[in-house]
Amino acid sequence: MIYSFGNQKVLIVAMIFLLGMNTVGYIKKKGAFALITMIFSITSLYIHVKQKELLGETYFLNIIIDLLALGMSMISLLIMDEIETRRTIIKSVFKNRYENK
């Protein structure tokens, strides 16, 4: 059987993974961590939608948790991408400024 967030152990492990990866992404200022969680959320959503009949009464719970995780991952990815872009621009400005002297 596929994993279901109706099982509290699976839910706790998944939330620790998602929150841990996004926290590490914020600390290291890298969008790759948020991208990994977004890919995980999309894959999980796809699996849960395809296996509707196996999930039974926990189907709606699984979809809601997948969508919340996907939203959190998208927001984190946008924030990290903005930070990475700004850091790249600032680095190039200072590089060009000190290169000419």
All heavy atoms as an XYZ file, in Angstrom:
814
protein
N       0.840     -1.183      0.000
C       0.000      0.000      0.000
C       0.884      1.244      0.000
O       1.995      1.229      0.502
C      -0.902     -0.006      1.230
C      -1.776      1.205      1.312
S      -3.159      0.898      2.413
C      -3.952      2.445      2.286
N       0.369      2.300     -0.549
C       1.107      3.556     -0.590
C       1.081      4.222      0.787
O       0.295      3.858      1.645
C       0.520      4.509     -1.646
C      -0.923      4.865     -1.296
C       0.602      3.915     -3.022
C      -1.487      5.990     -2.106
N       1.948      5.203      0.969
C       1.961      5.905      2.244
C       0.771      6.851      2.317
O       0.291      7.363      1.312
C       3.273      6.667      2.440
C       3.467      7.824      1.492
C       3.133      9.103      1.897
C       3.968      7.642      0.211
C       3.293     10.171      1.051
C       4.133      8.701     -0.644
C       3.796      9.964     -0.229
O       3.956     11.026     -1.070
N       0.298      7.052      3.522
C      -0.851      7.916      3.747
C      -0.563      8.804      4.949
O      -0.004      8.347      5.950
C      -2.100      7.079      4.004
O      -3.172      7.909      4.411
N      -0.959     10.053      4.859
C      -0.765     10.968      5.971
C      -1.780     10.726      7.080
O      -1.747     11.390      8.105
C      -0.826     12.417      5.496
C       0.307     12.785      4.593
C       0.080     13.464      3.409
C       1.608     12.455      4.915
C       1.119     13.814      2.575
C       2.661     12.803      4.083
C       2.411     13.480      2.909
N      -2.693      9.774      6.880
C      -3.589      9.363      7.948
C      -2.820      8.669      9.061
O      -3.225      8.688     10.212
N      -1.687      8.066      8.713
C      -0.785      7.476      9.697
C       0.066      8.604     10.278
O       0.786      9.290      9.565
C       0.098      6.426      9.021
C       1.005      5.703      9.979
O       1.141      6.085     11.136
N       1.643      4.665      9.482
N      -0.012      8.800     11.583
C       0.659      9.940     12.207
C       2.180      9.867     12.108
O       2.839     10.898     12.005
C       0.244     10.060     13.662
C      -1.185     10.514     13.821
C      -1.579     10.673     15.274
O      -0.841     10.295     16.179
N      -2.753     11.234     15.503
N       2.742      8.674     12.100
C       4.197      8.546     11.984
C       4.670      9.033     10.620
O       5.685      9.723     10.519
C       4.625      7.095     12.211
C       4.434      6.623     13.622
C       4.820      5.175     13.790
C       4.524      4.719     15.202
N       4.787      3.301     15.398
N       3.940      8.675      9.578
C       4.290      9.126      8.230
C       4.141     10.636      8.128
O       5.002     11.318      7.547
C       3.408      8.414      7.179
C       3.625      8.992      5.794
C       3.658      6.922      7.186
N       3.100     11.183      8.710
C       2.875     12.627      8.686
C       3.990     13.368      9.407
O       4.511     14.366      8.903
C       1.522     12.961      9.320
C       1.160     14.443      9.396
C       1.045     15.036      8.002
C      -0.131     14.629     10.157
N       4.402     12.882     10.558
C       5.460     13.538     11.325
C       6.784     13.491     10.568
O       7.496     14.503     10.488
C       5.576     12.905     12.726
C       4.353     13.277     13.555
C       6.851     13.335     13.427
C       4.241     12.538     14.868
N       7.115     12.345      9.994
C       8.367     12.224      9.229
C       8.344     13.159      8.022
O       9.334     13.847      7.737
C       8.603     10.758      8.795
C       9.724     10.658      7.783
C       8.903      9.893      9.995
N       7.224     13.227      7.323
C       7.120     14.091      6.145
C       7.234     15.568      6.536
O       7.924     16.342      5.868
C       5.808     13.842      5.405
N       6.589     15.968      7.619
C       6.650     17.368      8.046
C       8.046     17.736      8.536
O       8.529     18.838      8.272
C       5.613     17.646      9.142
C       4.193     17.658      8.651
S       3.940     18.912      7.373
C       3.227     17.929      6.093
N       8.709     16.822      9.240
C      10.087     17.086      9.673
C      10.987     17.256      8.449
O      11.832     18.150      8.410
C      10.594     15.969     10.610
C       9.902     16.069     11.959
C      12.106     16.035     10.782
C      10.179     14.914     12.898
N      10.800     16.394      7.435
C      11.590     16.506      6.203
C      11.350     17.846      5.519
O      12.299     18.550      5.164
C      11.239     15.358      5.253
C      11.832     15.502      3.882
C      13.177     15.305      3.666
C      11.027     15.863      2.800
C      13.717     15.458      2.395
C      11.563     16.009      1.541
C      12.918     15.805      1.337
N      10.083     18.213      5.344
C       9.763     19.458      4.644
C      10.254     20.685      5.413
O      10.888     21.578      4.828
C       8.255     19.550      4.404
C       7.687     18.537      3.423
C       6.165     18.588      3.435
C       8.211     18.778      2.030
N       9.981     20.732      6.690
C      10.426     21.879      7.487
C      11.943     21.927      7.612
O      12.544     23.008      7.551
C       9.772     21.845      8.867
C       8.263     22.095      8.895
C       7.718     21.898     10.299
C       7.936     23.477      8.383
N      12.567     20.770      7.757
C      14.028     20.721      7.850
C      14.702     21.201      6.575
O      15.642     21.995      6.622
N      14.220     20.723      5.442
C      14.817     21.132      4.167
C      14.619     22.626      3.914
O      15.538     23.305      3.450
C      14.223     20.322      3.020
C      14.640     18.878      3.008
S      16.383     18.647      2.650
C      16.372     18.878      0.894
N      13.437     23.147      4.211
C      13.202     24.574      4.001
C      14.011     25.421      4.976
O      14.512     26.487      4.606
C      11.712     24.895      4.110
C      10.959     24.479      2.871
O      11.445     24.611      1.756
N       9.773     23.942      3.056
N      14.181     24.958      6.204
C      14.998     25.692      7.170
C      16.462     25.716      6.744
O      17.109     26.767      6.809
C      14.868     25.056      8.569
O      13.479     25.034      8.942
C      15.654     25.831      9.598
N      16.967     24.595      6.287
C      18.352     24.546      5.796
C      18.499     25.466      4.582
O      19.512     26.154      4.424
C      18.763     23.094      5.455
C      20.077     23.049      4.704
C      18.850     22.263      6.720
N      17.486     25.501      3.728
C      17.517     26.405      2.574
C      17.604     27.857      2.985
O      18.344     28.643      2.393
N      16.845     28.241      4.017
C      16.907     29.614      4.507
C      18.265     29.921      5.131
O      18.809     31.001      4.943
C      15.807     29.882      5.544
C      14.453     30.137      4.939
C      13.382     29.308      5.208
C      14.241     31.221      4.100
C      12.139     29.538      4.662
C      13.005     31.464      3.547
C      11.958     30.619      3.840
O      10.735     30.860      3.287
N      18.807     28.975      5.871
C      20.090     29.203      6.523
C      21.209     29.322      5.502
O      22.048     30.220      5.574
C      20.384     28.074      7.539
C      19.407     28.167      8.713
C      21.825     28.129      8.032
C      19.446     26.981      9.654
N      21.233     28.423      4.531
C      22.295     28.420      3.527
C      22.014     29.357      2.357
O      22.861     29.556      1.506
C      22.526     27.010      3.007
C      23.045     26.066      4.062
C      23.694     24.880      3.417
C      24.282     23.991      4.457
N      25.675     24.233      4.686
N      20.808     29.895      2.302
C      20.387     30.809      1.233
C      20.484     30.138     -0.144
O      20.959     30.727     -1.108
C      21.214     32.092      1.237
C      21.289     32.818      2.550
C      20.024     33.554      2.846
C      20.133     34.499      4.006
N      20.056     33.889      5.303
N      20.031     28.893     -0.218
C      20.055     28.127     -1.463
C      18.647     27.666     -1.807
O      17.946     27.082     -0.978
C      20.962     26.894     -1.349
C      22.412     27.229     -1.109
C      23.018     27.831     -2.336
C      24.484     28.135     -2.106
N      25.082     28.833     -3.202
N      18.219     27.904     -3.034
C      16.891     27.523     -3.486
C      16.756     26.049     -3.813
O      15.652     25.552     -3.981
N      17.866     25.333     -3.915
C      17.812     23.914     -4.270
C      17.068     23.104     -3.209
O      16.369     22.144     -3.535
C      19.219     23.363     -4.458
N      17.196     23.491     -1.949
C      16.505     22.773     -0.887
C      14.992     22.938     -1.018
O      14.234     21.985     -0.840
C      16.981     23.254      0.487
C      18.407     22.913      0.761
C      19.410     23.852      0.605
C      18.756     21.642      1.178
C      20.723     23.548      0.855
C      20.076     21.314      1.436
C      21.067     22.271      1.265
N      14.556     24.142     -1.326
C      13.123     24.374     -1.530
C      12.637     23.667     -2.789
O      11.504     23.194     -2.841
C      12.843     25.869     -1.613
N      13.489     23.579     -3.802
C      13.118     22.864     -5.024
C      12.923     21.378     -4.748
O      11.988     20.762     -5.267
C      14.179     23.073     -6.105
C      13.907     22.425     -7.457
C      12.659     23.023     -8.087
C      15.098     22.603     -8.364
N      13.767     20.805     -3.914
C      13.627     19.388     -3.556
C      12.300     19.154     -2.841
O      11.592     18.190     -3.136
C      14.819     18.933     -2.696
C      16.087     18.902     -3.536
C      14.558     17.559     -2.076
C      17.357     18.723     -2.738
N      11.942     20.033     -1.906
C      10.673     19.857     -1.210
C       9.486     20.066     -2.141
O       8.458     19.414     -1.986
C      10.558     20.799      0.001
O      10.637     22.144     -0.430
C      11.631     20.509      1.022
N       9.631     20.966     -3.112
C       8.551     21.171     -4.073
C       8.372     19.944     -4.953
O       7.245     19.517     -5.219
C       8.816     22.409     -4.932
C       7.606     22.816     -5.753
S       7.781     24.410     -6.535
C       8.677     23.960     -7.979
N       9.455     19.346     -5.402
C       9.371     18.119     -6.209
C       8.743     16.994     -5.388
O       7.896     16.248     -5.892
C      10.765     17.732     -6.737
C      11.216     18.740     -7.784
C      10.757     16.326     -7.325
C      12.667     18.600     -8.194
N       9.133     16.881     -4.114
C       8.537     15.885     -3.237
C       7.031     16.104     -3.105
O       6.240     15.155     -3.171
C       9.203     15.925     -1.857
C       8.518     15.074     -0.831
C       8.709     13.702     -0.819
C       7.688     15.642      0.123
C       8.076     12.905      0.126
C       7.051     14.858      1.066
C       7.241     13.494      1.065
N       6.608     17.355     -2.932
C       5.188     17.667     -2.763
C       4.389     17.369     -4.023
O       3.276     16.835     -3.946
C       5.012     19.136     -2.378
O       5.673     19.410     -1.189
N       4.941     17.708     -5.177
C       4.259     17.425     -6.442
C       4.138     15.927     -6.664
O       3.069     15.429     -7.064
C       4.986     18.110     -7.626
C       4.837     19.622     -7.527
C       4.451     17.605     -8.957
C       5.695     20.393     -8.496
N       5.200     15.201     -6.387
C       5.169     13.743     -6.543
C       4.170     13.114     -5.579
O       3.400     12.226     -5.964
C       6.575     13.158     -6.295
O       7.506     13.807     -7.155
C       6.595     11.666     -6.549
N       4.166     13.573     -4.356
C       3.230     13.058     -3.362
C       1.787     13.348     -3.763
O       0.908     12.482     -3.640
C       3.540     13.678     -2.002
O       2.659     13.226     -1.030
N       1.537     14.550     -4.256
C       0.194     14.905     -4.717
C      -0.230     14.012     -5.874
O      -1.359     13.504     -5.905
C       0.148     16.381     -5.120
C      -1.185     16.910     -5.622
C      -2.227     16.841     -4.510
C      -1.034     18.338     -6.118
N       0.652     13.779     -6.816
C       0.354     12.921     -7.961
C       0.027     11.494     -7.506
O      -0.950     10.894     -7.970
C       1.531     12.916     -8.939
C       1.336     12.012    -10.122
C       0.499     12.389    -11.164
C       1.964     10.779    -10.182
C       0.306     11.557    -12.258
C       1.773      9.941    -11.263
C       0.943     10.333    -12.296
O       0.749      9.502    -13.364
N       0.835     10.973     -6.600
C       0.603      9.615     -6.099
C      -0.743      9.521     -5.384
O      -1.508      8.582     -5.602
C       1.754      9.185     -5.160
C       3.024      8.960     -5.963
C       1.385      7.926     -4.384
C       4.260      8.762     -5.109
N      -1.047     10.502     -4.559
C      -2.302     10.453     -3.815
C      -3.523     10.640     -4.712
O      -4.572     10.038     -4.453
C      -2.289     11.478     -2.685
C      -1.383     11.104     -1.565
N      -0.568     12.007     -0.947
C      -1.138      9.915     -0.962
C       0.124     11.393     -0.002
N      -0.203     10.120      0.004
N      -3.407     11.437     -5.752
C      -4.535     11.604     -6.670
C      -4.766     10.319     -7.461
O      -5.908      9.905     -7.670
C      -4.299     12.810     -7.611
C      -5.275     12.810     -8.764
C      -4.407     14.112     -6.830
N      -3.695      9.679     -7.907
C      -3.824      8.446     -8.685
C      -4.341      7.266     -7.866
O      -4.948      6.358     -8.404
C      -2.478      8.060     -9.326
C      -2.085      8.941    -10.470
C      -3.052      8.724    -11.599
C      -2.592      9.452    -12.828
N      -3.523      9.305    -13.927
N      -4.086      7.257     -6.569
C      -4.467      6.131     -5.710
C      -5.667      6.480     -4.823
O      -5.735      6.073     -3.671
C      -3.271      5.715     -4.845
C      -2.056      5.326     -5.625
C      -2.288      4.097     -6.484
O      -3.027      3.194     -6.112
N      -1.665      4.064     -7.642
N      -6.632      7.181     -5.377
C      -7.794      7.637     -4.620
C      -8.542      6.483     -3.967
O      -8.929      6.549     -2.800
C      -8.737      8.414     -5.543
C      -9.959      8.943     -4.861
C     -10.828      9.720     -5.815
C     -12.050     10.268     -5.093
N     -12.899     11.054     -5.970
N      -8.748      5.407     -4.695
C      -9.536      4.297     -4.164
C      -8.827      3.565     -3.020
O      -9.465      3.004     -2.144
C      -9.915      3.302     -5.266
C      -8.746      2.611     -5.941
C      -8.069      3.426     -7.030
O      -8.600      4.482     -7.418
O      -6.995      2.999     -7.469
N      -7.504      3.585     -2.990
C      -6.768      2.930     -1.911
C      -6.758      3.751     -0.625
O      -6.629      3.208      0.463
C      -5.328      2.640     -2.328
C      -5.124      1.575     -3.403
C      -3.661      1.460     -3.766
C      -5.662      0.238     -2.935
N      -6.876      5.056     -0.753
C      -6.792      5.929      0.421
C      -8.091      5.980      1.209
O      -8.065      6.209      2.416
C      -6.371      7.335      0.004
C      -4.961      7.445     -0.550
C      -4.717      8.825     -1.116
C      -3.955      7.120      0.521
N      -9.199      5.799      0.548
C     -10.496      5.787      1.232
C     -10.818      7.111      1.877
O     -10.810      8.156      1.240
N     -11.075      7.074      3.186
C     -11.528      8.270      3.891
C     -10.402      9.269      4.166
O     -10.664     10.405      4.514
C     -12.199      7.881      5.201
C     -11.282      7.129      6.140
C     -12.011      6.536      7.327
O     -13.123      6.027      7.145
O     -11.443      6.598      8.415
N      -9.152      8.874      4.008
C      -8.039      9.806      4.240
C      -7.621     10.533      2.953
O      -6.659     11.287      2.972
C      -6.810      9.076      4.816
O      -6.355      8.105      3.886
C      -7.134      8.434      6.149
N      -8.352     10.321      1.870
C      -8.004     10.948      0.590
C      -7.969     12.471      0.708
O      -6.995     13.110      0.303
C      -9.010     10.515     -0.485
C      -8.850     11.217     -1.796
C      -7.791     10.912     -2.641
C      -9.744     12.201     -2.198
C      -7.628     11.555     -3.847
C      -9.590     12.854     -3.405
C      -8.540     12.536     -4.229
O      -8.376     13.174     -5.416
N      -9.029     13.054      1.259
C      -9.117     14.509      1.360
C      -7.999     15.066      2.243
O      -7.390     16.080      1.912
C     -10.495     14.905      1.903
C     -10.735     16.380      1.907
C     -10.884     17.071      0.720
C     -10.794     17.082      3.100
C     -11.097     18.442      0.722
C     -11.010     18.438      3.108
C     -11.163     19.125      1.918
N      -7.708     14.398      3.353
C      -6.627     14.816      4.251
C      -5.284     14.806      3.521
O      -4.495     15.754      3.636
C      -6.568     13.893      5.473
C      -5.372     14.078      6.409
C      -5.492     15.388      7.165
C      -5.258     12.907      7.346
N      -5.026     13.753      2.762
C      -3.764     13.653      2.024
C      -3.626     14.760      0.990
O      -2.555     15.355      0.845
C      -3.662     12.284      1.343
C      -3.324     11.194      2.318
O      -2.286     11.229      2.954
N      -4.222     10.234      2.451
N      -4.684     15.048      0.276
C      -4.641     16.097     -0.752
C      -4.408     17.460     -0.113
O      -3.592     18.255     -0.606
C      -5.937     16.083     -1.593
C      -6.077     14.750     -2.329
C      -5.976     17.253     -2.557
C      -4.955     14.435     -3.296
N      -5.094     17.755      0.979
C      -4.926     19.046      1.659
C      -3.488     19.210      2.157
O      -2.870     20.263      1.971
C      -5.935     19.193      2.824
C      -7.361     19.265      2.299
C      -5.612     20.402      3.693
C      -7.621     20.460      1.386
N      -2.941     18.188      2.767
C      -1.561     18.266      3.271
C      -0.583     18.426      2.113
O       0.368     19.212      2.193
C      -1.232     17.036      4.136
C      -2.035     17.106      5.433
C       0.261     16.956      4.435
C      -1.942     15.888      6.300
N      -0.809     17.701      1.016
C       0.054     17.851     -0.162
C      -0.001     19.261     -0.725
O       1.033     19.839     -1.084
C      -0.337     16.853     -1.252
C       0.049     15.435     -0.915
O       1.000     15.241     -0.138
O      -0.607     14.513     -1.434
N      -1.187     19.829     -0.803
C      -1.321     21.186     -1.339
C      -0.697     22.226     -0.414
O      -0.073     23.184     -0.883
C      -2.794     21.505     -1.608
C      -3.418     20.753     -2.778
C      -4.909     21.048     -2.864
C      -2.735     21.090     -4.087
N      -0.852     22.048      0.898
C      -0.205     22.967      1.839
C       1.317     22.885      1.747
O       2.006     23.908      1.758
C      -0.665     22.674      3.265
C      -2.103     23.059      3.610
C      -2.469     22.561      5.002
C      -2.291     24.554      3.510
N       1.834     21.671      1.644
C       3.284     21.494      1.510
C       3.783     22.083      0.193
O       4.855     22.700      0.145
C       3.636     20.019      1.594
N       2.994     21.916     -0.870
C       3.373     22.479     -2.157
C       3.386     24.005     -2.103
O       4.314     24.648     -2.606
C       2.422     21.986     -3.249
C       2.695     22.446     -4.667
C       4.062     21.977     -5.131
C       1.614     21.921     -5.597
N       2.393     24.586     -1.476
C       2.355     26.041     -1.334
C       3.518     26.568     -0.522
O       4.154     27.567     -0.879
N       3.834     25.896      0.582
C       4.971     26.295      1.415
C       6.276     26.199      0.621
O       7.126     27.090      0.695
C       5.039     25.405      2.651
C       6.159     25.734      3.595
S       6.208     24.678      5.038
C       6.740     23.130      4.328
N       6.417     25.141     -0.154
C       7.634     24.951     -0.938
C       7.759     25.991     -2.043
O       8.858     26.482     -2.310
C       7.650     23.548     -1.549
O       7.628     22.584     -0.544
N       6.646     26.331     -2.679
C       6.686     27.350     -3.734
C       7.074     28.715     -3.173
O       7.889     29.420     -3.760
C       5.336     27.446     -4.439
C       5.013     26.282     -5.305
S       3.354     26.464     -5.953
C       3.716     26.384     -7.687
N       6.497     29.069     -2.046
C       6.832     30.351     -1.422
C       8.304     30.382     -1.029
O       9.009     31.368     -1.280
C       5.918     30.610     -0.212
C       4.493     30.866     -0.688
C       6.423     31.770      0.625
C       3.464     30.881      0.407
N       8.786     29.295     -0.443
C      10.203     29.222     -0.064
C      11.111     29.323     -1.286
O      12.141     29.995     -1.236
C      10.490     27.915      0.668
O       9.795     27.862      1.872
N      10.726     28.645     -2.363
C      11.535     28.690     -3.579
C      11.577     30.099     -4.161
O      12.640     30.563     -4.579
C      11.001     27.705     -4.618
C      11.791     27.606     -5.912
C      13.207     27.125     -5.642
C      11.103     26.674     -6.886
N      10.464     30.795     -4.168
C      10.452     32.172     -4.674
C      11.318     33.093     -3.820
O      12.062     33.925     -4.346
C       9.016     32.692     -4.735
C       8.133     32.077     -5.804
C       6.702     32.560     -5.638
C       8.647     32.408     -7.194
N      11.246     32.948     -2.516
C      12.053     33.780     -1.622
C      13.539     33.479     -1.814
O      14.358     34.397     -1.933
C      11.624     33.573     -0.155
C      10.231     34.150      0.065
C      12.624     34.200      0.806
C       9.614     33.784      1.392
N      13.888     32.207     -1.859
C      15.300     31.830     -2.021
C      15.832     32.263     -3.385
O      16.972     32.691     -3.501
C      15.482     30.325     -1.853
C      15.307     29.822     -0.462
S      16.502     30.530      0.676
C      15.468     31.652      1.566
N      15.014     32.163     -4.417
C      15.439     32.597     -5.742
C      15.708     34.102     -5.759
O      16.683     34.557     -6.355
C      14.385     32.227     -6.786
C      14.839     32.560     -8.182
O      15.958     32.148     -8.567
O      14.081     33.253     -8.911
N      14.852     34.854     -5.082
C      15.052     36.305     -5.006
C      16.338     36.636     -4.262
O      17.117     37.496     -4.683
C      13.855     36.953     -4.311
C      13.935     38.446     -4.219
C      13.832     39.135     -5.560
O      13.249     38.562     -6.497
O      14.358     40.258     -5.676
N      16.608     35.936     -3.178
C      17.836     36.166     -2.415
C      19.063     35.810     -3.248
O      20.041     36.557     -3.284
C      17.807     35.368     -1.088
C      16.773     35.962     -0.153
C      19.177     35.345     -0.434
C      16.514     35.140      1.088
N      19.014     34.659     -3.937
C      20.145     34.254     -4.775
C      20.382     35.249     -5.904
O      21.528     35.572     -6.227
C      19.907     32.858     -5.348
C      20.073     31.750     -4.348
C      19.807     30.382     -4.941
O      19.203     30.283     -6.031
O      20.215     29.394     -4.309
N      19.316     35.752     -6.508
C      19.455     36.730     -7.590
C      20.095     38.011     -7.077
O      21.006     38.556     -7.705
C      18.082     37.034     -8.213
O      17.507     35.815     -8.673
C      18.204     38.005     -9.366
N      19.631     38.495     -5.949
C      20.206     39.721     -5.378
C      21.674     39.530     -5.010
O      22.495     40.419     -5.238
C      19.419     40.145     -4.143
C      18.078     40.715     -4.477
C      17.360     41.161     -3.259
N      16.032     41.647     -3.605
C      15.248     42.285     -2.781
N      15.638     42.525     -1.544
N      14.061     42.687     -3.161
N      22.012     38.381     -4.440
C      23.405     38.128     -4.073
C      24.294     38.083     -5.311
O      25.427     38.563     -5.285
C      23.514     36.829     -3.292
C      22.907     36.923     -1.913
C      22.954     35.622     -1.203
N      24.220     35.536     -0.496
C      24.591     34.497      0.198
N      23.826     33.447      0.275
N      25.746     34.487      0.823
N      23.813     37.501     -6.395
C      24.583     37.434     -7.637
C      24.812     38.830     -8.203
O      25.921     39.157     -8.643
C      23.849     36.560     -8.667
O      23.617     35.273     -8.101
C      24.654     36.418     -9.931
N      23.786     39.659     -8.192
C      23.906     41.021     -8.724
C      24.876     41.836     -7.870
O      25.748     42.539     -8.397
C      22.522     41.700     -8.803
C      21.683     41.026     -9.889
C      22.661     43.191     -9.074
C      20.238     41.447     -9.906
N      24.747     41.744     -6.569
C      25.638     42.490     -5.676
C      27.079     42.024     -5.840
O      28.011     42.831     -5.881
C      25.173     42.358     -4.214
C      23.865     43.119     -4.027
C      26.228     42.853     -3.246
C      23.180     42.877     -2.701
N      27.270     40.719     -5.987
C      28.619     40.184     -6.176
C      29.236     40.704     -7.471
O      30.410     41.084     -7.502
C      28.576     38.656     -6.214
C      29.956     38.014     -6.260
C      29.875     36.517     -6.478
C      29.326     35.815     -5.273
N      29.339     34.351     -5.401
N      28.440     40.743     -8.536
C      28.978     41.223     -9.814
C      29.272     42.720     -9.771
O      30.232     43.181    -10.377
C      28.019     40.903    -10.962
O      26.833     41.651    -10.852
N      28.470     43.490     -9.049
C      28.716     44.927     -8.930
C      30.037     45.180     -8.209
O      30.863     45.981     -8.662
C      27.548     45.621     -8.194
C      27.929     47.027     -7.750
C      26.324     45.667     -9.067
N      30.259     44.506     -7.104
C      31.508     44.699     -6.369
C      32.699     44.154     -7.130
O      33.778     44.727     -7.081
C      31.429     44.069     -4.983
C      30.665     44.927     -3.998
C      29.442     44.497     -3.514
C      31.182     46.130     -3.573
C      28.732     45.287     -2.618
C      30.486     46.916     -2.687
C      29.259     46.495     -2.202
N      32.513     43.071     -7.854
C      33.607     42.511     -8.660
C      34.023     43.499     -9.738
O      35.208     43.761     -9.937
C      33.176     41.190     -9.284
C      34.239     40.521    -10.091
C      33.729     39.230    -10.682
C      34.766     38.623    -11.587
N      34.249     37.444    -12.276
N      33.054     44.069    -10.439
C      33.349     45.042    -11.492
C      33.915     46.341    -10.915
O      34.766     46.976    -11.529
C      32.088     45.353    -12.309
C      31.647     44.171    -13.135
O      32.424     43.276    -13.434
N      30.377     44.144    -13.457
N      33.483     46.720     -9.744
C      33.949     47.953     -9.137
C      35.421     47.871     -8.760
O      36.177     48.808     -8.970
C      33.117     48.251     -7.889
C      33.499     49.513     -7.207
C      32.591     49.771     -6.038
N      32.902     51.029     -5.410
C      32.368     51.463     -4.316
N      31.468     50.717     -3.718
N      32.691     52.609     -3.807
N      35.838     46.744     -8.207
C      37.226     46.627     -7.761
C      38.143     46.121     -8.880
O      39.355     46.228     -8.770
C      37.314     45.696     -6.551
C      36.671     46.301     -5.336
C      35.556     45.709     -4.752
C      37.157     47.480     -4.789
C      34.954     46.280     -3.644
C      36.557     48.046     -3.687
C      35.471     47.453     -3.114
O      34.879     48.010     -2.014
N      37.585     45.589     -9.930
C      38.388     45.112    -11.050
C      38.972     46.282    -11.850
O      40.060     46.192    -12.385
C      37.510     44.240    -11.962
C      38.212     43.017    -12.464
C      37.219     42.135    -13.212
O      36.648     42.599    -14.204
O      37.022     41.001    -12.766
N      38.262     47.387    -11.938
C      38.678     48.531    -12.743
C      39.778     49.345    -12.089
O      40.393     50.172    -12.734
C      37.476     49.435    -13.048
C      36.467     48.738    -13.947
O      36.827     47.842    -14.716
N      35.214     49.131    -13.844
N      40.041     49.161    -10.817
C      41.040     49.985    -10.120
C      42.406     49.399    -10.189
O      42.766     48.355    -10.352
C      40.642     50.190     -8.673
C      39.455     51.100     -8.574
C      39.142     51.386     -7.117
C      37.981     52.365     -7.056
N      37.706     52.819     -5.751
